[in-house]
Amino acid sequence: MKTELGMAVKRMAAEKNVPEESVVEILEAALVSAYKKDHPDAKGVVVTLNPEEDELRIFALKLVVDEVEEGQEENQVPMLIAKVYDPDAEIEGEVLVEVTPKDFGRIAAQTAKQVVMQRIKEVERDIIFKEYSDKVNEILSGQIRKVEHSHVIINLGRADGILPYREQIPGEHYYQGQRVRALLKEVAQTTKGPQIVMSRADEDFIKRLFELEIPEIYAGTVEIKAIAREAGRRTKIAVAARQEGVDPVGACVGQRGARIQVIMAELGQEKIDIIAYDADPATYIANSLKPAQINQVVINKDESYAVVIVPENQLSLAIGKAGQNVRLAAKLVGWHLDVKSPEEAQELLASLEKEARAAEDEIKSAASKLGDHADDTHEHAFGLTDIKGVGPKAAEKLKEAGFETVASVAEAEPDELAKIDGISLKKAEAYIEAAKKRI
């Protein structure tokens, strides 16, 4: 009778690919419930199951007495028998006594088939969840099992992965039986088991492909600094050498382009630009806009803004179709890029220089006014031009708007002053702060 049970345990462990110990634990708990269903008065029921020895034993706590009362066989055991299980047993004490029914092997086998399967599924789900959770952000290979309108089901071996529409490379076509590689993006536990989400559109898919195909990246002698991608269309990847004498771009391209061609074959029509990273922002920005030739990069570090000057015949190449090249370059370097021809750049830079000179002249004028009236504090103590940065024209505009005294400016709200023509919000805040200091 126990042979059937032992075989059932081994079969379930093999079929579900879960540890035999887990099956035994689940089965022991289920058999306790099965025994108590037939013996509701039993206390402290314990089941020990050893499939290797084909051994099943059930124990229950019983009260030690001199003589078992009629009808209390379920709960009492005579001292003579109690001593067999526990030499230290005493009257009125409790001892675990074997109560295995003769036909319990058949009951256990039925329980294994009916009750335990659900618990084993839960264990199987937990094992699969842990196994694939440890592989998040890795590239896995599988065979397409089913193609739906909104997603693709990929058989990964022990489980199925989902490749949602948003994670597919635009323009790719999938068919049943096709072998594909994809990034394991995330694993979520659901009531139906682990949900394994795959991606071919994620930037990390590109990163992992480079790590797999470029030995120098895998070894750490070449480092990936940044990736900007529009899946299915174009990717820019910035690389840097961590070891002297190593050409990071050459290592990624490979001899006669052998390495990069393997990666591009995986991506279909998607183009890849390998960019040499540089700690100098201007050089890095110029590199990022390749294959376009760059004349000059004028940068503003405080605002992460750069004007990129390119020859007229390189302008469309630098910008790219629908602005793609400059858009990806900006994302790669993390700066706002303004691509201009030499003529356009000259006009822009002249305008910026003019604005800077005007602001400087206004500050100098205000400083001069303050100097001219330094000895006449009584007459001009409350004059608007005594406010730092406020010149005669600005003072006239303030008066026309109803702000005739230093105190009225100090009490104003920035957005009130900013409504006045020629006064920006930044200037308004400066005027108010200066007025407060003046009074």
RADANOR-V790356 format. One record per run of one state. SS is the DSSP state (helix for helix, strand for strand, loop for the rest). FROM is the first residue (numbers start at 0). TO is the last residue. If there is no record, write none. Layout:
ss->SS from->FROM to->TO
ss->SS from->FROM to->TO
//
This chain:
ss->loop from->0 to->0
ss->helix from->1 to->15
ss->loop from->16 to->18
ss->helix from->19 to->37
ss->loop from->38 to->41
ss->strand from->42 to->49
ss->loop from->50 to->53
ss->strand from->54 to->64
ss->loop from->65 to->74
ss->strand from->75 to->77
ss->helix from->78 to->84
ss->loop from->85 to->92
ss->strand from->93 to->97
ss->loop from->98 to->102
ss->helix from->103 to->113
ss->loop from->114 to->114
ss->helix from->115 to->132
ss->loop from->133 to->137
ss->strand from->138 to->146
ss->loop from->147 to->149
ss->strand from->150 to->154
ss->loop from->155 to->158
ss->strand from->159 to->163
ss->helix from->164 to->166
ss->loop from->167 to->177
ss->strand from->178 to->189
ss->loop from->190 to->191
ss->strand from->192 to->198
ss->loop from->199 to->201
ss->helix from->202 to->212
ss->loop from->213 to->213
ss->helix from->214 to->218
ss->loop from->219 to->220
ss->strand from->221 to->229
ss->loop from->230 to->232
ss->strand from->233 to->240
ss->loop from->241 to->246
ss->helix from->247 to->252
ss->loop from->253 to->253
ss->helix from->254 to->266
ss->loop from->267 to->269
ss->strand from->270 to->275
ss->loop from->276 to->279
ss->helix from->280 to->287
ss->loop from->288 to->294
ss->strand from->295 to->299
ss->helix from->300 to->302
ss->loop from->303 to->303
ss->strand from->304 to->309
ss->loop from->310 to->310
ss->helix from->311 to->318
ss->loop from->319 to->319
ss->helix from->320 to->332
ss->loop from->333 to->334
ss->strand from->335 to->340
ss->helix from->341 to->371
ss->loop from->372 to->375
ss->helix from->376 to->379
ss->loop from->380 to->382
ss->helix from->383 to->385
ss->loop from->386 to->390
ss->helix from->391 to->399
ss->loop from->400 to->404
ss->helix from->405 to->409
ss->loop from->410 to->412
ss->helix from->413 to->417
ss->loop from->418 to->423
ss->helix from->424 to->437
ss->loop from->438 to->438
//
